[in-house]
């Protein structure tokens, strides 16, 4: 990849290469809505036009608040295309924490996912006398204070059509995202376009990504893992990112999407292992005995592999039969039947790791905390400018 790339440039490249290929999906009211790369880029352009018409420009900070939604990712890219910085907020954070971040990051515009979140922010901003303006993506993007002209999160009708980009294209070393950790005492992580793309390229070099891949975007948008595996890697690889309907529907949506690449924190890996155990306990009769039998074979095979011992012929044949009768159906039930690689953020408990490998899923540790770049002097100076 060219070191002169930025996230908006990757978006433009994807539109040129794969205009009709799915870029983002979101399950809404039980129906998966798809945006192609061309449609997603048009949405980013419209939002950027509206931001520019409302005074947003180079160096300004824009925050988004909500669950994983294509409109919020588009808003981040729109702000970056104008030379601005995106600041994803944690929707589960308390109001005092949100207020501190908005003030510390010098946010000028906040885009909320839902009307309820927008109302919460308006009350918060009014109570602290903050100049930040609040918009709501779910209701079309109208300004909750003074009503954006077209009541949409895009360019007002009277805005010039070329109001988005002239002279403001970001440079690779410009800040792209500012991520605030949950712990109030920890400093924010400033990330330039170049740093994000370099980290994503390192992932793709170790485990290649394809434009035909499918990913599930369910981690909080304020985390480095989501910024890396959803936003940046998705742009780099040109694959489709799928946003669940709600945080509590992730397992169901995982089964429906059947991702081909996946990032699972250690807690999520343990939760999947627990789901398998629960399904086995809930099964009855022959089905339960059959799965338990083949599971024991798979676990025995994994122990032997860990010890560097060869598999006896009978055990190898039993595992092949188990793949047909037990392991493949279990992966299908979990939504992992198509997965090519799974990354996790740390060592798994031995029992969890062995069970997942026995099912044919082998998470590889890719500690994103260790790959998070240290802020350069340039980004630190930009952050506090």
Secondary structure, DSSP 8 states (H G I E B T S, - for coil): --TT--HHHHHHHHHHH-TTSEEEEEEETTEEEEEEHHHHHHHHHHHHHHHHHTT--TT-EEEEESSS-HHHHHHHHHHHHTT-EEEEE-TTS-HHHHHHHHHHTTEEEEEESSHHHHHHHHHHHHHHT---EEEETTTTB-BTTT--TTSBSS--TTS-TTTTTTT----TTSEEEEE--SSTTS--EEEEHHHHHHHHHHHHHHS---TT-EEEE-S-TTSHHHIIIIIIHHHHHT-EEEE-SSGGGHHHHHHHH--SEEE--HHHHHHHHHHHHHHHHH--HHHHHHHHHHHHHHHHHHHHHHTT----HHHHHHHHHHIIIIIHHHHHHHT-TT-SEEEESS---HHHHHHHHHTT---EE--HHHHS----HHHHHHHT-
